[in-house]
Amino acid sequence: MKLYGSTKCPTQDFLARVLEIEYGIFPLPTLARTPLGKPYFPALPQIQFSISHSKDLILCSLSERPVGVDIEDIRPRRDPLPKYALTEAEYNRYLALGGDWPAFYTLWTRKEAWCKYTGQGLKPLWGQTPPEDLCYGAYAGDGWRAGVCGEEAAPDEIIWLEGGPL
């Protein structure tokens, strides 16, 4: 599994750049979506990917197996959000991590990455805690958090292309 990030880059341009770097594939192959909306390459079923963006940040994971990724700009929200959005187990972990917005987004990006990994999206999995039998990675920077979920070990770090936070 590889994880690439950048800033201020259109999504499809970024995905094309990552495919060219990782696989030498250019131009960007035709994209399609599953019935539940997960994007994929019909002509390249061996390449699994997930992409996420928040404000100026963009993140893409690549793997030979299903993968999900999420990145979020840390911003305060309404105080009841963590209790509403997290399961009881996640909420207890949130409190153990300090009960602040960075802790919330660390857990939230994990949950979103898992939902994307499954291909089901957030709505059907809302009240569930991500299972422990998958591989997760958590990443943090100044003002953002990110998570990845897949079937193979998460990378130690994000490969930032030009324009990425270092």
ABEGO torsion letter per residue (X at the ends): XBBBBBBGBBAAAAAAAAAAAAAGBOBBBBBBBBAAGBBBBAABAABBBBBBBBEABBBBBBBABBBBBBBBBBBBBBAAAAAAABBAAAAAAAAAAGGBAAAAAAAAAAAAAAAAAAGAEAAAAAABBBBAABBBBBBBBBGBBBBBBBABBBBABBBBBBGBBX
